[in-house]
C-alpha cells in the first residue's frame, strides 16, 4: 500500500503540525498557520468525511484500535478500504494558493529574529532553537493576528541545533558542547517530583542540565531515556528509569541510571558508522547493514548495585502506573536491556546525514534521497535534495505523517501500511502499543 502525498507549493524553511493546525515557516521570515482540518475539507471536497481520508490525515492512530482492526479481519471490508484508498492516490488534490488561503488561520512574523535551526511544540508552547539561544512562545492561541505570541522568552543562552520534547522536558543537542535537557515543567507543577541525576545546572532558573559532554548532532526519546546521535563520534544512550519519590506520596521521579555506549548496545565491541534510537528500537549502520535492537528500559541496571530499574511508567504516556502495577513489576530481572530484532541489508553505502524512527519504519537521509525502510518490508524513497523532514511519533493524531520540505514545496506524506503489521515482530519501526482506556478519540 503506497502512501498518500499532499504537496503544498512554496519556499518553506520549517514545518510543524499540532492540534489541528499546520505551522509553516517561510524563508522570508513569515510564519503561516493553517486550519489543518479545513485544508483537508477543501482538498477532498467529495471525500473529506470518508474513513480513508480521516484515517490518513486527521486520526493517524485510529486503525491501530483493536476493535477497528477486527472489522478488517473480514476480507470484504479490507478490499473496499484498499479500493477507496487507491482511488484517493490516483486523484491527488492540487493545493492552489486560493485553496490554501481558504484554510489560513493567521499569518505573522517569526517570533524570533532569525529562522530557527529547529522547532518543537509541546503543551501549547512553541520552542525555537536558534544560534542565539533557546526560546519559547505560547502557541495554539485563539488570536487570528498572532496565532503564536510575538513576545518570546529566552530560556537559555546556549547554542543548540536540535530539540526533542517528551515527559515534560526537552532534549537539546549542542554539537561539541554535548547534550542538554531543559525542564519544561513549572516549579509549582511537578507531578513526578524532582530529578535525582542533576547536582548542578547551567542557567539561573536551574532548568538546563547537562546530560553528556559527548558530541550530539540530534537526539530522540526512548521511553524516559534519550538516545544521543553523533555524526562525528560515538553515539550513546542516556538511560533513565522511574523510581518512587520519597518527597511525594505515591509519586515517582525520573532517575538517571547510566550512560551506555553504542558499542555495548549494538554488541559490536566498537563504534559503528552511525546509530540512533527512539521508542523501543535502537538502530546502527555498519558494513552496509542496518542492525535493529530492541530496547527494554526496565532491564537497564545501575552499575553500582546491578539492580534493574523497574519501569514504573507507561511507555506511551507520561502518566505513572498504579502502585499495584509498580509492585507487580518490581521483581529483579536478569534479562539484557538490548536484544537483536533483525537486520536490513542496505543496497548501497551512502553518507547518511540524518536518520530517524517512526511507527511506519526507519528513515535515512542522504544528499540524494530520503529512504524509508517500511515496517512491511516495502521500501519507499523521496528524491533529494531535502531542506528538512519531520515525523510525529509522540503526536496525538499524526503518528503516520512524514513531512518533507523540498526546495519548492512541503510534501505531507501519510503512510497507511503499519496498522496491518505484527507490532511485536516487525523489524523496522517503533512498536505501537494500544493502551485500553485512552482518551484519544478513534475518529
C-alpha positions as CSV (number, residue, x, y, z in Angstrom):
1,X,0.0,0.0,0.0
2,X,1.6,3.2,-1.2
3,X,1.2,6.4,0.9
4,X,-0.9,9.4,0.1
5,X,1.0,12.7,-0.6
6,X,-0.3,16.2,-0.2
7,X,2.0,18.8,-1.7
8,X,1.9,22.5,-0.8
9,X,3.9,24.6,-3.2
10,X,6.1,27.4,-1.7
11,X,9.5,28.3,-0.4
12,X,9.5,26.9,3.1
13,X,12.0,26.6,5.9
14,X,10.3,24.5,8.6
15,X,7.0,22.8,9.3
16,X,5.1,21.6,12.4
17,X,1.6,20.2,12.9
18,X,-0.1,20.4,16.3
19,X,-3.7,20.0,17.5
20,X,-5.3,20.6,14.1
21,X,-3.0,23.4,13.0
22,X,-0.3,23.4,10.4
23,X,2.6,25.8,11.0
24,X,4.8,26.7,8.0
25,X,7.9,28.9,8.2
26,X,8.8,30.8,5.1
27,X,12.3,31.8,4.1
28,X,11.3,35.5,4.2
29,X,10.6,35.3,7.9
30,X,6.8,34.8,7.8
31,X,5.0,32.2,9.9
32,X,1.7,31.0,8.4
33,X,-0.7,28.9,10.4
34,X,-3.4,26.9,8.7
35,X,-6.5,25.1,10.0
36,X,-5.5,21.6,9.0
37,X,-9.0,20.0,9.1
38,X,-10.3,22.8,6.9
39,X,-7.4,22.3,4.5
40,X,-8.3,18.6,4.2
41,X,-12.0,19.5,3.6
42,X,-11.0,21.8,0.8
43,X,-8.5,19.3,-0.7
44,X,-11.0,16.4,-0.6
45,X,-14.4,18.1,-1.2
46,X,-16.2,14.8,-2.1
47,X,-14.4,12.5,0.4
48,X,-13.4,14.6,3.4
49,X,-15.6,12.6,5.7
50,X,-14.6,9.2,4.4
51,X,-12.9,6.7,6.7
52,X,-9.8,6.7,4.4
53,X,-9.3,10.4,4.5
54,X,-9.8,10.7,8.2
55,X,-7.5,7.8,9.0
56,X,-4.8,9.1,6.7
57,X,-4.8,12.8,7.5
58,X,-6.7,13.5,10.7
59,X,-6.6,10.5,13.0
60,X,-3.4,8.6,12.3
61,X,-3.7,6.3,15.2
62,X,-7.3,5.2,14.6
63,X,-6.7,2.0,12.7
64,X,-4.4,0.7,15.4
65,X,-7.5,0.3,17.7
66,X,-8.1,-3.5,18.0
67,X,-11.9,-3.1,17.6
68,X,-11.3,-1.3,14.3
69,X,-8.7,-3.8,13.1
70,X,-11.2,-6.6,13.9
71,X,-13.5,-5.2,11.3
72,X,-10.8,-5.6,8.7
73,X,-10.4,-9.3,9.5
74,X,-13.3,-9.6,7.1
75,X,-11.6,-9.6,3.6
76,X,-14.6,-7.8,2.2
77,X,-14.1,-4.7,4.3
78,X,-10.4,-4.7,3.6
79,X,-11.0,-5.0,-0.1
80,X,-13.3,-1.9,-0.1
81,X,-10.8,0.1,2.0
82,X,-7.9,-0.7,-0.3
83,X,-10.0,0.2,-3.4
84,X,-11.1,3.5,-1.8
85,X,-7.6,4.3,-0.8
86,X,-6.2,3.5,-4.3
87,X,-8.8,5.9,-5.7
88,X,-7.6,8.7,-3.4
89,X,-4.0,8.1,-4.6
90,X,-5.0,8.2,-8.2
91,X,-6.7,11.6,-7.8
92,X,-4.2,13.5,-5.7
93,X,-5.5,17.0,-4.9
94,X,-3.8,20.1,-6.2
95,X,-3.2,22.7,-3.5
96,X,-3.5,26.1,-5.2
97,X,-2.8,29.4,-3.5
98,X,-6.6,30.1,-3.4
99,X,-7.3,26.8,-1.7
100,X,-4.5,27.3,0.7
101,X,-5.7,30.8,1.6
102,X,-9.1,29.4,2.3
103,X,-7.7,27.4,5.3
104,X,-5.4,30.2,6.6
105,X,-5.9,30.8,10.3
106,X,-3.4,33.6,10.7
107,X,0.0,34.9,9.5
108,X,2.7,36.8,11.3
109,X,6.4,37.4,11.5
110,X,8.5,34.6,13.0
111,X,8.6,35.2,16.8
112,X,12.4,35.4,16.9
113,X,14.7,37.5,14.7
114,X,16.3,34.6,12.9
115,X,15.0,31.4,11.3
116,X,15.1,28.6,13.8
117,X,17.5,25.7,13.4
118,X,14.8,23.5,15.0
119,X,11.3,23.8,16.5
120,X,9.1,21.8,18.8
121,X,5.6,22.3,20.1
122,X,4.7,20.9,23.5
123,X,1.8,21.6,25.7
124,X,0.6,24.6,23.6
125,X,4.1,26.2,23.7
126,X,6.3,26.7,20.7
127,X,10.0,26.1,21.4
128,X,12.6,27.5,19.0
129,X,16.3,26.7,18.8
130,X,18.5,29.3,17.2
131,X,22.2,30.1,17.1
132,X,21.4,32.8,19.6
133,X,19.8,30.6,22.2
134,X,16.6,28.6,23.1
135,X,13.3,30.4,23.1
136,X,9.6,29.8,23.9
137,X,6.4,31.4,22.8
138,X,2.8,30.5,23.5
139,X,1.1,28.8,20.6
140,X,-2.3,27.4,19.5
141,X,-3.8,30.8,20.6
142,X,-7.3,32.0,19.7
143,X,-5.8,35.0,18.1
144,X,-6.0,35.4,14.3
145,X,-3.4,38.2,14.2
146,X,-0.9,36.4,16.4
147,X,-1.5,32.6,16.5
148,X,1.9,32.5,18.2
149,X,2.9,35.1,20.8
150,X,5.0,37.9,19.3
151,X,6.8,38.2,22.7
152,X,9.0,35.1,23.0
153,X,11.0,34.4,26.1
154,X,14.6,33.4,26.0
155,X,15.1,30.3,28.1
156,X,18.8,29.5,27.6
157,X,21.8,31.3,26.0
158,X,23.5,28.1,24.8
159,X,23.8,27.3,21.1
160,X,21.8,24.2,20.1
161,X,21.0,22.6,16.8
162,X,18.2,20.1,17.6
163,X,15.3,19.8,20.0
164,X,13.0,16.9,21.0
165,X,10.4,17.1,23.7
166,X,8.8,14.4,25.9
167,X,8.0,13.7,29.6
168,X,7.8,17.5,30.4
169,X,11.4,18.1,29.2
170,X,13.2,18.9,26.0
171,X,16.5,17.4,24.9
172,X,18.8,20.0,23.3
173,X,21.7,18.7,21.1
174,X,24.5,21.3,21.1
175,X,27.2,19.7,18.9
176,X,30.6,19.8,20.5
177,X,29.1,21.1,23.8
178,X,27.1,17.9,24.2
179,X,23.5,17.1,25.1
180,X,21.4,19.1,27.5
181,X,18.0,18.8,29.0
182,X,15.6,21.6,29.7
183,X,12.9,21.1,32.3
184,X,9.6,22.4,30.8
185,X,7.6,21.9,34.0
186,X,6.9,24.9,36.2
187,X,8.2,24.6,39.7
188,X,4.7,24.6,41.0
189,X,3.6,21.7,38.8
190,X,6.0,18.8,39.1
191,X,3.8,15.7,39.4
192,X,6.7,13.3,39.1
193,X,8.9,15.1,41.6
194,X,12.5,16.3,41.2
195,X,15.3,14.7,39.2
196,X,18.0,12.9,41.3
197,X,20.5,12.9,38.5
198,X,21.4,16.6,38.2
199,X,23.5,18.0,41.1
200,X,24.3,21.2,39.1
201,X,22.7,23.4,36.5
202,X,23.7,25.7,33.7
203,X,21.2,28.6,34.0
204,X,19.9,30.9,36.7
205,X,16.5,29.2,36.7
206,X,18.0,25.8,37.4
207,X,16.3,24.2,34.4
208,X,19.0,23.4,31.9
209,X,21.1,20.4,32.8
210,X,24.0,18.7,31.1
211,X,23.4,15.1,30.1
212,X,26.7,14.2,28.4
213,X,29.7,16.2,27.1
214,X,29.9,13.9,24.1
215,X,29.2,15.5,20.7
216,X,25.5,15.4,19.9
217,X,24.1,16.1,16.5
218,X,20.4,15.2,17.3
219,X,18.6,13.2,19.9
220,X,15.3,11.3,20.4
221,X,13.3,9.8,23.3
222,X,13.4,6.1,24.0
223,X,10.7,6.0,26.7
224,X,12.1,8.0,29.6
225,X,15.6,7.7,28.2
226,X,17.3,9.8,25.5
227,X,19.4,8.5,22.6
228,X,22.0,11.0,21.5
229,X,23.3,10.6,17.9
230,X,26.6,12.0,16.8
231,X,27.6,12.3,13.1
232,X,31.3,12.7,14.1
233,X,31.8,10.5,17.1
234,X,30.3,7.6,19.1
235,X,26.6,7.9,20.0
236,X,25.2,6.9,23.3
237,X,22.0,6.2,25.3
238,X,21.3,8.3,28.5
239,X,19.3,5.6,30.3
240,X,16.7,6.7,32.9
241,X,14.1,4.9,34.9
242,X,11.2,5.7,37.2
243,X,11.6,5.3,41.0
244,X,9.3,6.1,43.9
245,X,9.8,9.7,45.1
246,X,10.2,9.8,48.9
247,X,9.2,13.5,48.8
248,X,5.8,12.9,47.1
249,X,3.4,10.4,48.5
250,X,2.5,7.9,45.8
251,X,4.7,9.9,43.3
252,X,7.6,8.9,41.1
253,X,10.7,10.6,39.8
254,X,12.7,10.1,36.7
255,X,16.1,9.0,37.7
256,X,19.3,8.6,35.8
257,X,20.8,5.0,35.6
258,X,23.8,5.3,33.4
259,X,25.3,6.4,30.0
260,X,25.7,3.4,27.6
261,X,28.0,3.4,24.6
262,X,26.6,2.4,21.2
263,X,29.2,-0.4,21.0
264,X,27.6,-2.1,24.1
265,X,24.1,-1.6,22.7
266,X,24.8,-2.9,19.3
267,X,27.1,-5.6,20.7
268,X,29.9,-4.8,18.2
269,X,32.7,-4.0,20.6
270,X,33.5,-0.9,18.7
271,X,31.9,2.3,17.4
272,X,29.7,1.9,14.3
273,X,29.3,4.2,11.4
274,X,26.0,5.7,12.8
275,X,23.4,4.8,15.4
276,X,20.2,6.3,16.6
277,X,17.2,5.3,18.7
278,X,13.5,6.0,19.6
279,X,10.8,4.2,21.5
280,X,11.7,0.5,21.8
281,X,14.2,0.4,18.9
282,X,17.9,1.3,18.5
283,X,19.5,1.1,15.1
284,X,23.0,1.1,13.8
285,X,24.7,1.1,10.3
286,X,27.9,-0.9,9.9
287,X,29.3,-2.7,6.8
288,X,26.3,-1.9,4.5
289,X,23.9,-3.5,7.0
290,X,21.3,-1.8,9.2
291,X,21.1,-3.6,12.6
292,X,18.0,-3.2,14.7
293,X,18.0,-3.8,18.5
294,X,15.1,-3.9,21.0
295,X,15.4,-1.6,24.0
296,X,13.8,-2.8,27.3
297,X,14.2,0.1,29.7
298,X,13.2,-1.8,32.8
299,X,16.2,-4.1,32.3
300,X,18.8,-1.4,32.5
301,X,21.0,-1.9,35.6
302,X,22.7,0.5,37.9
303,X,26.5,-0.3,37.5
304,X,27.0,0.0,41.3
305,X,24.1,-2.0,42.6
306,X,23.4,-4.1,39.4
307,X,19.7,-3.8,40.4
308,X,17.3,-3.5,37.4
309,X,15.4,-0.2,37.3
310,X,11.7,-1.2,37.2
311,X,9.8,0.6,34.5
312,X,7.1,2.4,36.5
313,X,5.5,4.5,33.8
314,X,3.6,3.8,30.6
315,X,5.9,3.6,27.6
316,X,3.5,5.7,25.6
317,X,2.4,8.3,28.1
318,X,3.9,10.3,31.0
319,X,1.3,9.1,33.5
320,X,2.8,6.8,36.2
321,X,1.3,3.4,36.6
322,X,-0.6,2.4,39.7
323,X,1.0,1.2,42.9
324,X,-0.2,-2.3,42.2
325,X,1.4,-2.2,38.8
326,X,4.6,-1.0,40.4
327,X,4.7,-3.8,42.9
328,X,4.0,-6.4,40.2
329,X,7.0,-5.2,38.2
330,X,9.4,-4.7,41.0
331,X,10.9,-8.2,40.9
332,X,14.6,-8.2,39.8
333,X,15.2,-9.1,36.2
334,X,18.3,-10.6,34.7
335,X,17.4,-10.0,31.1
336,X,19.6,-7.8,28.9
337,X,18.1,-4.4,28.0
338,X,19.2,-4.9,24.4
339,X,18.3,-7.8,22.1
340,X,18.6,-8.3,18.4
341,X,15.4,-7.8,16.4
342,X,17.0,-8.4,13.0
343,X,19.0,-6.6,10.2
344,X,18.2,-5.0,6.9
345,X,20.8,-5.1,4.1
346,X,21.5,-1.7,2.5
347,X,21.5,-1.7,-1.2
348,X,24.3,0.9,-1.4
349,X,26.6,2.6,1.0
350,X,25.9,6.2,1.3
351,X,26.8,9.1,3.5
352,X,23.7,9.4,5.9
353,X,23.3,12.9,7.1
354,X,20.2,12.2,9.3
355,X,18.3,9.2,10.5
356,X,15.1,8.6,12.4
357,X,12.4,6.1,13.6
358,X,8.7,6.2,13.2
359,X,5.9,3.6,13.6
360,X,5.8,3.1,9.9
361,X,9.6,2.5,9.5
362,X,13.2,3.6,9.6
363,X,14.3,6.8,7.8
364,X,17.7,7.5,6.3
365,X,18.5,10.8,4.6
366,X,21.4,11.2,2.2
367,X,22.3,14.0,-0.2
368,X,20.5,12.1,-3.0
369,X,17.3,10.9,-1.3
370,X,15.2,10.2,1.8
371,X,14.7,6.5,2.1
372,X,12.0,4.9,4.3
373,X,12.6,1.2,5.2
374,X,9.0,0.4,5.9
375,X,7.7,-1.9,8.5
376,X,6.1,-4.1,5.9
377,X,9.4,-4.5,4.1
378,X,8.4,-2.4,1.0
379,X,11.0,0.4,0.6
380,X,9.9,3.9,-0.3
381,X,12.1,6.8,-1.4
382,X,11.8,10.5,-2.0
383,X,14.4,12.3,-4.2
384,X,16.7,15.0,-2.7
385,X,17.9,17.5,-2.1
386,X,15.8,18.0,1.0
387,X,15.7,21.0,3.3
388,X,14.4,19.1,6.4
389,X,11.9,16.4,7.3
390,X,9.8,15.5,10.4
391,X,7.9,12.7,11.9
392,X,5.5,12.8,14.8
393,X,5.6,9.6,16.8
394,X,4.5,11.4,20.0
395,X,1.7,13.4,18.5
396,X,-1.9,12.5,19.2
397,X,-3.2,12.2,15.7
398,X,-0.3,12.4,13.3
399,X,1.8,9.3,14.1
400,X,1.6,8.2,10.4
401,X,2.8,11.5,9.0
402,X,6.1,12.3,7.3
403,X,6.6,16.0,6.4
404,X,9.3,16.7,3.8
405,X,10.4,20.2,2.9
406,X,11.9,20.3,-0.6
407,X,13.2,23.3,-2.5
408,X,9.8,24.3,-3.9
409,X,7.2,22.7,-1.7
410,X,6.3,20.9,1.5
411,X,5.2,17.3,0.9
412,X,3.0,15.8,3.6
413,X,3.0,12.0,3.4
414,X,0.5,9.7,5.1
415,X,1.7,6.1,5.5
416,X,-1.1,3.5,5.9
417,X,0.6,0.1,6.0
418,X,1.8,-0.3,9.6
419,X,-1.7,-0.9,11.0
420,X,-1.7,-4.4,9.5
421,X,1.8,-5.4,10.8
422,X,2.5,-7.5,13.8
423,X,3.8,-4.9,16.2
424,X,5.8,-7.4,18.3
425,X,7.5,-9.0,15.3
426,X,8.2,-6.1,12.9
427,X,11.9,-5.2,12.4
428,X,11.6,-1.7,11.0
429,X,9.7,0.9,13.0
430,X,8.8,1.7,16.6
431,X,6.3,-0.8,18.2
432,X,2.8,0.6,18.6
433,X,1.2,-0.5,21.9
434,X,-2.5,0.2,22.2
435,X,-3.5,1.4,25.7
436,X,-7.0,0.5,26.8
437,X,-8.8,3.4,28.4
438,X,-7.0,6.0,26.3
439,X,-8.9,9.3,26.0
440,X,-7.9,9.6,22.4
441,X,-10.9,9.6,20.1
442,X,-10.8,7.0,17.3
443,X,-12.4,9.2,14.7
